[in-house]
Amino acid sequence: MNGWIQAGTVDELQEQGPKLVKGGIVVFYHEDKVHALDNRCPHLGFPLHMGSLCNGILTCHWHHARFDVCSGGTLDPWADDVPVHDVTIHQGWIWVNPNSRNSNQVQQYKDRLLNGLEQNIGLVIAKAIVGLMEAGVPETDIAAIGIEFGVKQRRQGWGSGLTILAAMANILPKLDKQGRILALFQGLVHTARESAGSGTRYLLDPLPNTSVSEERLTEWYRDCMEVRDTRGAERVLLTAVQAGVDDTRLFTMMSMAATDHFYINGGHTLDFHNKAFESLKYVGQEQRKYVLASLVPMFGNVSRSEELHSWQSPVNLVQPLKEAFEELSKKDISSESGSSDIDDEELFQALLGDDPLQTVRMLKDALLGGASPVRISQIAALAAAERIVRFHTNNDFGDWISVLHTFTHAHAVHEGLIRSADSMLVRGIFHTAATIYLDRFLNIPAAPRPKVLDTAKEVPEPTELLEILDKQQQVAPAAAWVISYLGSGGEPEPLFNVLGHALLREDAEFHTFQMYEAAVAEYDRWASESGPFAEKARETLIVAVTRYLASHAPTSRETPHTAKIAWRLHRGEKLFEEK
């Protein structure tokens, strides 16, 4: 019995009741047999030796989780199975194996994560995330489990839950360990919630003939989307996937359909496409078709902004944009262009100006002159962020989402043009410009740009920002604090970590996750540049995300509390005892 634990005699166990032994194991005598289990209830850690054992069922006395004393299996899916230890009896003495029967903990945690997603049980999801991270499983592999689940278990296809998960996977390098746990939990739990009760999504078959040219498949795909024929579009898309069309060219095909109409679904459609294609780096090759096909259903009921009154009156934006697109189509405009310089500041101010027709002409002339669509879209995203910086809190609270939509759409256009040299995607730049113009009334009056409070002070601790955000509507104080932090020489990386915690500790709604991830990504695009304009761009993005987070905090913080419970349980804390 080398290495096994001696647990007394059978007679002692019968007379004295449950016995605790080394290693946090409890030994029971029940129905003429000896059983050994971990003493911590896998739900919230209550000591199982304080529970009751009847008819083979061990019941925890804190939340009444029930376990089969022989196998450790739970009757309550929210509780997890309790680990069981082998027992042997030699000459009346009880010996317990200190190692539980289940040796493959990683697979057990993966199975439990999938169970939690399927049953939409937050605590199960959280404990599985912590267990996998502590076992050394890469965080992106954990995110991949959720992405693969979400694209198959939501009949309506890609939605806000998967967008949050993809966004949180992207920003993991910005966060400390606790932040990464919270980011994964927020993404996975939102995916589970959105998939609950939806039903499994089954893919259609590709067309029998996969030798159709890529150009013809693109034409078919766009034609199907034009008439909202999502089933036909799915078969065409899956035909292209089976034919071996690579991700860049698939994005080109799908983004054409997403920009054939103006700013569809308030910018969400293009943003969802961007996130889905970003998520491909996290999932296996065999899951690629599920991810891409999940984008098709959203076209079945899209809103098209050229049909809205605000796009046609008092200024008709639709016709000038169509004319610009027609003129640009006669020249091969692609994101690989960039032979001519543009004045960043001039374009930035024009995008924020009151003459949208002049802005359209400027954009068109710059593109025809060979300016880089990627650079133009980057400045457009910055102008959209400036609308958030200037957003006055006298506006209706719900209008924060209007400026947010413009910014995340602008970010998706920027990232899309980096991914694909498609000339059709430049239409997204003009859609962004139009929405920046339409948002102008949300900057009347314009919120004053925050100023450094005291440059003589030492660099404040980034965590001070969290204290400010413990109070409601601290938009101006929070913005002033970050400007003072940067003005005092504070480094951006610790600030992004704290801003991440400011997001993840809240019961944040979908758009707030979008805001943080897009601002971080746009900041990183400017990080390698020098000069006053680039410095101002970085400051604008930080102020924008800070103001948005401050406007949406604090909340009741119920969702992240579940993740914190899981983390404390894994560290062995006794939640049932007062500190």
C-alpha angles and dihedrals in degrees: 000000000000110000094007121123121245109227104182127257132317090241091055091049091051093050102039103034128224115009129206116218137183116300097035094287126146122206122206133189109212134157092353094307136098119232130187124198138160106277095222114088104236090224102064105338102261113159109264093205085072090057130085131258120207133153091353094306120116111204123198111224097217104062099356097247109172128216137186100241092212100052102016089233115151127228088206115068092206092062106058123223117288115237114252126211126211117248131201129183121213120182090337094310120120119226122189128199106232090212117077121235095251106077098168099075094162093059090044091055091047090051091049092049089055090046090052092050092048094047095036092233111156099197092052090051092048095049091048091052092051092046093050094047092049089049089057099253110154112255092231089058088055091051090049091061089058094045092051090048095047098050090053103037102049113075092197091060129224113010145156094295094059090042090056091048094050091046092050091049088054095054098045092106089061094059139073120237097276089047091052091052090051093045093052092044094050092049095045097043092050089050090051093048093050093047096047111118093356100112132232118299113227120197124233120234121263118247115280091241112064094170092084110125119259091239092055092047090052090051092049092047093052092045091053092049091048090064094034093248096154096168093055090045091052093054091049092049093049089049089056091048092050090048089060100251106167125240096257094055091043089054089050091053095046096042089054089061090045092055100036085095128039121273092326118206091005092295095304095111096061092041091052090050090051093051094045092053091046089053092058089082090063101049133064123265092252090060094054095093092051092052094049096042089052088070095061102074094062090070091065094083108016126156115230114209096209085071092058122100093227091062092053106035143087084358117025104226096166102069097045090050092050090050091049091050090050092052093046091050090065090064127054100249114177139159088254089070118101111129095128129058124235128203103249095199094046093051091044092054092044091055089054093045133104099245108078094174091057089049091052091051091048092051092047094048092047092052093045088049091058101260116158113265088206092058093045091050090048091055090045090055089051091051089051089052089051089059087060091048090052095041107125119220089224086079121093108280092237090061090075085080092057094060089039092056091052092051097048091046090050089050091050091051090050094049091043093055090050089052098044135031090209112146092210093063091067085078086075089065090060092046088054092048091052093051092046087056093046090052092057094101089062087066093055103127094020117222109245114254109250119250133210108273100204123350091187093069123093119260106282121232110265090228089069086078090063090057090054090051092054086083127066124260098004090154098135097038092049092050091047090050095054092047089052090046092053092041090054091056098265116165117242098224097067087044092054089050091053092045087051090054089047087059100039098047090061134076085247122186123231099269094055091060089050091051096053096045095045093047092050092048093048091047090054090053089058095040096089095051127089134202136072096290094052091046090051090047092055091047091049093054093049093048091047095054092042093053092047093049091047092052091055099045146135111028131168089274095216098142098055089043088069091055091049090053090054091049092050092048092052090053089054099249117161104236093183092063124078116242 
